[in-house]
């Protein structure tokens, strides 16, 4: 297995980081990508990657880095960090409209997030690196961030200086994917879009959305295995069995097990194909 999205630099691992990493490699994890969410996290990811042969780094500015008074100033710093040989992607980057701690995301913040996202997409294209996309919509509108990301990536949006229309070989993965069935179908039209899933797919689905377009299981059913990767997003999103506790890379097997169940295939096949996908996508 390859855990394509971890945050082992998080302070929750300060007391036993080495043990967690050793335990992961002893329990079926072949490689780990440690993903930055700000300048410090990106630097720390590179430090970890340099220390361990099979840990690699992604560097980027999470949408939370772009508030009302902050636009794209730190993107240049990400560009410098991205030149390190252990960096395999720009990420995590994207849009997050969810109101954390009851703080409403303002229109100005959304615009700054979009500008930061576009600037980092252009950086990734310049450096020929794939991108790891973070997307979380608001409680009020479960598709707003997804719709805006799709517009930035594929439609006309003149005030944001969007990407060229040609996709080329520009690879993108939606991490911790949670888009509905309609959005999934739109993304599947584009050959270089991939999807990664965390152990949160083991959580119980609300009864009122089971079998509907909002049920993530319905999206997993139609996404070809060749477009799927595994991740944990640790220390967050531990599997149902450990929900509320700290997650770690070896728990990627719970996501693999759930995908195998949904698609009615052998878990060994899920682990093998998703690892091949990650190798091809990140080009370690």
Secondary structure, DSSP 8 states (H G I E B T S, - for coil): -EEEEE-TTSGGGTTTHHHHHHHHHHTT--EEEEE-SSHHHHHHHHHHHHH-TTEEEEE---GGG--TT--STTHHHHHHHTTSTTEEEEEEEEEE---GGG----HHHHHHHHHHHHHHHHHHHHHT-EEEEEEE--SS-TTHHHHHHHHHHHS--GGG----S--TT--EEETT----HHHHHHHTTSTTEEEEE-GGGGS---GGGTTSTT-HHHHHHHS-GGGEEE---TTS---GGGTTS---GGGHHHHHHHHHHHHT--HHHHHHHHHHHHHHHH--
